[in-house]
Amino acid sequence: MTAALNRIQIDIAVCTFRRLELQETLHSLALITVPDAADIRIIVADNDVTPTAEPLVDQMRPTMPFEIVYVHCPASNISIARNACLGNSRGHYLAFVDDDETVSRTWLVQLLDVARASGADAVLGPVRAEYTLSAPNWMRRGDFHSTRPVWVNGEILTGYTCNVLLDLTRPVLSARWFNLESGRSGGEDTEFFRHMHAAGGRIAYAPDALVFEPVPEKRARLAWLAKRRFRSGQTHGRLLNQPARAGGRLVEIARALAKSGYCAAASLVFAASPVTRSRYALRAIMHAGVVSGLLGVRELEQYGAVAAR
């Protein structure tokens, strides 16, 4: 009886939209090392108009050592899917991974160890990009697609959902949801964690909780990276532009313009170095996105546009 009371429930959430790679994601989850005294359950949230992922989930069930809960949550708004995972979770912890990723064997153990040692409300892990040989050399050398947290004055202020563990027992996460208005553009996770941190939440990092993400040909392009960075900047600008900070709007616009101009100039200075040039150019584009967000320009849509096509 005591042993049963000491067990913990960990739910693993995978939001999906028309991706056959979901099969590889689930297969990698089937092979993870299970933390001591932990019960694992997987939640697959299908964000398509029709339940297109359900046959694949049903096919995978006999091969999985864990229960899989399938939730159909239409349509084409990633916040709806993420909220469905939150709403269907009954665990002490909820982990998120993407439907085109595979996890390392000790991924969950590493996240949980850091959560317990740090006492943080959320723990992020790294996402390591896997390039094909067709990707440009400068892109592979610069590793432009991998995801890691950003520290500001020694602190992580926001996060992402492609590799994270949430401690749902924490008050700061109680009744906290992803913003539906950001669910078509993306950036809903940035907003979620930014508000969580502002409410007193703490975010830690587990560098060995590795997740791997292949970079398909359509993403291995400067244009794709530029669009991604611009939209990310728009999200940041929108958050800076919220009413509590409205008085500093002109200052923020001037700062973002100066940063964009500086980075654009630096990209020209380093024209002979593809990695450095591209890094500065993408930062210039990101800061231009911040200006766009501060001016209230509608954010680029990622998820709604996919459904429309």
Secondary structure, 3 states (H helix, E strand, C coil): CHHHHCCEEEEEEEEECCCCCHHHHHHHHHCCCCCCCEEEEEEEEECCCCCCCHHHHHHHHHHCCCEEEEEECCCCCHHHHHHHHHHHCCCCEEEEEECCCEECCCHHHHHHHHHHHHCCCEEECCEEEECCCCCCHHHHHHCCCCECCCEECCEECCCCCCEEEEECCCHHHCCCCCCHHHCCCCCHHHHHHHHHHHCCCCEEECCCCCEEEECCHHHCCHHHHHHHHHHHHHHHHHHHCCHHHHHHHHHHHHHHHHHHHHHHHHHHHCCCCHHHHHHHHHHHHHHHHHHHHHCCCCCCCCHHHHHHC
